[in-house]
Amino acid sequence: MACLFRRSIAAQLSRVLGISTEKLIPVVSAVPVSKKQQTLDFQVSVNSLLTNGYLKLGSNVQSQAKDLSEKLICDHVITEIAVGQRSINFKVNRSLLAEIVVQEVFKKGSKFGIVSELFSGYPCKRVIVEFSSPNIAKKFHAGHLRSTIIGNFIANLKQALGNHVIRMNYLGDWGLQFGLLGAGFQLFGSEEKLNANPLQHLFEVYVEVNKLAEDREDIQKAAQEFFKKLEHGEKQSVALWEHFRTISIEEYEKIYQRLGVHFDEYSGESLYQVKAQELLQLIDQRGLLKKTKQGVGVVDLSPTGDLSVYAKVVRSDGTSLYMTRDIAAAAHRMEKYNFDKMIYVTAKEQCTHFEQLFEVLKILGFNWSERCQHVSFGIVKGMKTRKGDVVFLEDVLNEARSRMLQNMAASKTTKELEDPASTAEKVGVAALIVQDFKGPLLSDYEFDWDRVLQSQGDTGVYLQYTHARLHSLQRQCGRGEERQFNPDCLQDPQAIALLQHLLRYDEVLHQVSEDLQPRHLVNYLIMLSRLASIAHRTLHIKGSLPEVATARLLLFKGISAVLANGMKLLGITPVEKM
C-alpha cells in the first residue's frame, strides 16, 4: 500500500534529522483527495515534527519547513518536493503509484489497510465487547438498534485487527421490573397469547401492570413480593422467569440474524444474584458500605467522605441493584477471561452509572478497572413507522425493507433479482447503519425515512448501489483473473484520484481504531463511491485498447473489493445486484 512511499519519505527525513525511519513513518500522511484536482500525494506537518521533538523550537515554522525541504532530494520514488502551509508536500512516481496500490489491494485482500506500518506496534489482545443488552420479556425497541450496530462494528474492527474478541449480550433479565411483570402475568397473562406472539403479549402485560402500579399499592407490593421470591429461588417464580427468558432470546435471535449480528455469549444480570450478595459482604467487611437516611446501602464516592456523591449498591429491603450486579459481572469476567479490554456500549444516559461502576471497582482494589471503557451514544429522534409511535426494531426493519422494495420497483435501473426481498433487506439495513454512523456517536439525530433511503448522497443505499454497479461492470467486461497490467494506463486524473484515495485507507482505519468513531470510515467510503462514480463515467472499458481496458477493469475490481471490506467492518452485507 502506502508502505514503500511512506518509508521512502521517512528515510529521507531520517537522513537529515538523525531520527530512525521507523519513528518518522507515522508523521507521513496521505493528502486527502478534494474535489479540486489533486497533484500531491503525501505531506509531513512541521508541527508534528516539533511536537514529537524531532525538530528543535527555533525560527518560525514556515521557515523551518523551507529549510528542511531544501535538504531533501527527489529520487525514483519521490518525484517532487514542495513547501506547503507549515508542511512539506511530496509527489510520488505516478507509474509506481498505480503499480503498487493495485497490486497491494489484491495481494492483501481483506487485510488491505490493516497490514500496514501504522499497525506494526498494535497489540493483539483479548477484548470483551458488551452490546445490545435488551431487557428480556420486552420487545426489542428501536432504541437498542444503536447499541447493537455500534457494538457489532467495534467487535468487527477489533477482530479484523487481530484481537481475540468475545461478543457479549448482557441481558436485562433481573430486577424489580420482573416483579412487576410476574405479578402482572399472574393477574391477566394468557398462555395462548404468549405462544402466539410472545414479546407482544409480555409487552402488553407490562404496560398494563405499570399503569395499575402507579395508583395501587397492592400491585406495587405484589411486584416486590414476586421479585423477592425470585431472589430466594422460589420454584414457580423461577420457572415463569426462565420461560420468559428463553422465549425472549429466541425472538431476539431472529432480529440479530436480520442485522447480521451474532454473539459468543448470552450473559445476564440474573447470573450474578449470588455473587452480588457475596460482593455486598465484601464491601461491608471492608467498612465501605454506608447507609442513607432511607436505609439504602451505598459506597461513598465523595472526596471528603460526606456522602455527597455515592453509588447505590443495595435496596433498603436487602435486594440487589443493577450496580451491584454489574460489579459482580465485571469481577466474574476478569476471573473467566482475564481480559485486556472490556468495552460497554450503551446510551449516554448511563455515563454516570459507568463512571460510578469503574470508581467502585477501583475502590475495591480491582486495578484492572482501568481496562474498562464505556462507549456512549446519543438518542434517535423521530424514528416512527407508518403504524404509529411505539417503535419496535422488527417494525423498523420491516419498514426499511418495504420502502426499499418500493423504491427498487420504481427505479428504471433495478436488475432482475432472484430474491428482491432479501436484497431490499440488506440495502435497508445498510441505510439504517450509515445514517446512524455519519456523525459523532454522542450526537442525537433526527430520523427521516426519505433522507435515509435516498440512492444518491451520503447514504447506505448509495454505497450498496456503487458496489452493485461495479460488480455489474465486472460481469459485463470480465477478463478472468488477470492481475498483470500496464500501470502507465492508469494515469488519467480520475484514476490518480482513486489511487490517492486508496493511499489513505490504512490511516482512516488507524484513526477509527484510536477513537472507535465509525464516521471516519463512512465518510471515506462515501468519497470512494463518489470518485468511483466519476471514474465509471469517464474511464470506459468497452471500446478501449485491450491494455487500457485490463488496467481500468483491475482498478474498478480493486475499488469494489475495498468498498466491500469497509462495508463489512461497518456491519453491512454488500449486494452485487440491485
Secondary structure, DSSP 8 states (H G I E B T S, - for coil): --HHHHHHHHHHHHHHH---HHHHGGGEEE----SS-----EEEEHHHHHHTTSS-S-S-HHHHHHHHHHT----SSEEEEEEETTEEEEEE-HHHHHHHHHHHHHHHGGGTTTSSGGGTT----EEEEE----BTTS--BTTHHHHHHHHHHHHHHHHHTT-EEEEEEEEB--SHHHHHHHHHHHHH--HHHHHHSHHHHHHHHHHHHHHHHHH-HHHHHHHHHHHHHHHTT-HHHHHHHHHHHHHHHHHHHHHHHHHT---SEEEEGGGGHHHHHHHHHHHHHTT-EEE-TT--EEEE--TTSSSSSEEEEE-TTS-B-HHHHHHHHHHHHHHHH--SEEEEEEEGGGHHHHHHHHHHHHHTT-GGGGGEEEEEE--EE---BTTBS--BHHHHHHHHHHHHHHHHHH-TT----S-HHHHHHHHHHHHHHHHHHSS-TT--EE--HHHHT-SSSSSHHHHHHHHHHHHHHHHHH--TT-----GGG--SHHHHHHHHHHHTHHHHHHHHHHH--THHHHHHHHHHHHHHHHHHHHS--TTS-HHHHHHHHHHHHHHHHHHHHHHHHHT----S--
